Amino acid sequence: MSTTFWITIAAAVATYLTRIGGHLVISRFERIHPRVEAGLNAVPAAVLTTLVAPAVLGAGPAEWLALIVAGLVSLRTGLLTMFLTGAAILIAARQFMA
């Protein structure tokens, strides 16, 4: 079998062990300290920031327009509406601003 296949399998196993390992460690505690809980609650926002920030910093006017509109829509509607509106604005802006 190819090297790529084994690398993919190794990455899948490592990802699975990392995810299940965190769950097993936390499940051993009867009570989680409030600071630990606050830190764990901050992880999704931190991960999202690390994914979005580089794209935003290198974005052009179409991306900024879509980001601003999606941000405003998110104040009034749900996640799906925000995503679809942002995607539609981005597609239209790239079409007409290019």
Buried (B, 14 or more C-beta within 10 A) or exposed (E): EEEEEEEEEEEEEEEEEEEEEEEEEEEEEEEEEEEEEEEEEEEEEEEEEEEEEEEEEEBEEBBEBBBEBBEEBBEEEEEEEBEEBBEEBBEEBBEEEE
